[in-house]
Amino acid sequence: MSDVCRRPLKNYAAPPFARENQMSKRLASVLAFSSLVGCGGAVTTPANSPTSSEPAVSEPSAAAQLTHTPETAAVENAPLEEARQEEPVAVEIPTECATSDAKVCTPPSSFVERLCQSKSADLALSMFRKSTPWTRAYLRRDTDAWYMSARRSSPVKLVIDEEVIVVASRSGASGGIQVSGSGSYDVYRWDGQCVSVMADEVSLRRPPAPRSAPIAWKALNDATRGALLDDRGIKTRRDHLEHDHCDSSSTPRCTEETAVLMRLITDYVRRGGKLPDARLSAR
């Protein structure tokens, strides 16, 4: 409030030396009234303005409105949706050849790539089941082999008459495996590993007693082991190995017992023994 408003109203009366006539009194009244209007007129409240007891409601800003629109919500949720879509999914074992009219039946190349990376003993048993259509091949001699499609691959030893599945062919011929021809092939073993061999190292003719790569009992999951133990012969042989503590021993007797167990397992799979459904891992 200004100093003028704080002064007593009498300060605005007519000066003492003025003549006390009717005009002076009127002038003093006008000045006093003007001072009241000047000090109190500025606080006049419109009749239609909200009272102090009712809180003022402010409308949301444009930025706040934009944040909650359906379009912006979709943009915010987009990374989550993309992450869900990019999550890997387990792949079932295919049941048909990559090329229907090929003489050598191989799985699709996209599946083979993941199959060879997994090195899963459980998948290997499922791949060698009697019902699978893949072409089998057999080693014609003992040999050391590597997997040529892997950046780092350690050599493994394959033995004569070992049974493998042909999963890829790099021969120039359009027909099947050429025993005496040139070329190389990727094959899949009973232990879940892939290796590359030369064309003249394998044959499509089944030997009298096919052999297999070593099958590690501990490498199998609980579901697979449970299915195998339903077979009386496998369970009896496995009980003998446990009784003789052969899981941590390499004595001649344990080595022989383990070889017998592997033959029983391969025979069970080849004749169509029941196994749990196997899929390529999502990771």
Residue pairs with C-beta under 8 A, 6 or more apart in sequence:
1 39
4 35
4 38
4 39
5 35
5 38
5 39
7 35
9 32
9 35
9 36
12 28
12 31
12 32
12 35
13 28
13 31
13 32
14 20
14 24
14 25
14 27
14 28
18 24
50 56
66 72
87 282
88 282
88 283
89 282
90 279
90 280
90 281
90 282
91 111
91 114
91 279
91 280
92 277
92 279
92 280
93 111
93 123
93 126
93 127
93 132
93 278
93 279
93 280
94 107
94 108
94 111
95 132
95 133
96 133
97 105
97 106
97 107
97 133
97 134
98 105
98 106
98 107
98 108
98 109
99 106
103 175
103 176
104 135
104 166
104 169
104 176
104 177
105 133
105 134
105 135
106 112
106 134
106 135
106 166
106 167
106 168
106 169
107 115
107 134
107 167
109 168
111 280
112 167
112 168
112 186
112 194
113 149
114 280
115 123
115 127
115 167
115 188
115 194
115 280
116 147
116 149
116 150
116 167
116 186
116 188
116 193
116 194
118 192
118 280
118 281
119 191
119 192
119 193
120 192
120 278
120 280
120 281
121 191
121 192
121 215
121 216
121 219
121 220
121 224
122 192
122 220
122 221
122 223
122 224
122 278
123 192
123 278
123 280
124 188
124 189
124 190
124 191
124 192
124 215
125 190
125 215
125 220
125 224
125 265
125 269
125 275
125 278
126 132
126 275
126 277
126 278
127 134
127 165
127 188
128 163
128 165
128 190
128 266
128 269
128 270
129 269
129 270
129 272
129 275
130 269
130 270
130 271
130 272
131 272
134 165
134 166
134 167
135 165
135 166
135 176
135 177
135 204
136 163
136 164
136 165
136 166
136 204
136 206
137 163
137 164
137 165
137 166
137 177
137 185
137 187
137 202
137 203
137 204
138 161
138 162
138 163
138 164
138 202
138 203
138 204
138 205
138 206
138 207
138 210
139 158
139 159
139 160
139 161
139 162
139 164
139 197
139 201
139 202
140 160
140 179
140 200
140 201
140 202
140 203
141 160
141 201
142 157
142 158
142 159
142 160
143 157
143 158
143 197
143 201
144 155
144 156
144 157
144 158
145 155
145 156
145 158
145 195
145 196
145 197
146 153
146 154
146 155
146 156
146 195
146 196
147 153
147 186
147 193
147 194
147 195
147 196
148 184
148 186
148 196
149 168
149 186
149 194
149 196
150 194
156 189
156 193
156 195
158 164
158 189
158 195
158 197
158 213
159 211
160 211
161 207
161 209
161 210
161 211
162 189
162 210
162 211
162 212
162 213
163 190
163 210
163 211
163 212
163 266
164 187
164 188
164 189
164 195
164 197
164 202
165 187
165 188
166 177
166 185
166 186
166 187
166 188
166 202
167 186
167 187
167 188
167 194
168 185
168 186
169 177
169 183
169 185
169 186
170 183
170 184
170 185
170 186
171 177
171 178
171 181
171 182
171 183
171 184
171 185
171 199
172 182
172 183
173 181
173 183
176 204
177 185
177 199
177 202
177 203
177 204
178 199
179 199
179 200
179 202
179 203
180 200
181 199
181 200
182 199
183 198
183 199
184 196
184 197
184 198
184 199
185 196
185 197
185 198
185 199
185 202
186 194
186 195
186 196
187 194
187 195
187 196
187 197
187 202
188 194
189 195
189 212
189 213
190 212
190 213
190 214
190 215
190 266
191 213
191 214
191 215
191 216
191 219
192 219
193 213
210 266
212 262
212 266
214 262
215 262
215 265
215 266
217 225
217 238
217 241
217 247
217 261
218 247
220 228
223 276
224 275
224 276
224 278
227 273
227 274
227 275
227 276
228 234
228 265
228 268
228 273
229 235
229 238
230 274
231 264
231 268
231 273
233 264
234 261
234 264
234 265
234 268
237 257
237 260
237 261
237 264
238 261
240 257
241 247
241 254
241 257
241 258
241 261
244 253
244 254
244 257
246 253
246 254
246 257
246 258
269 275
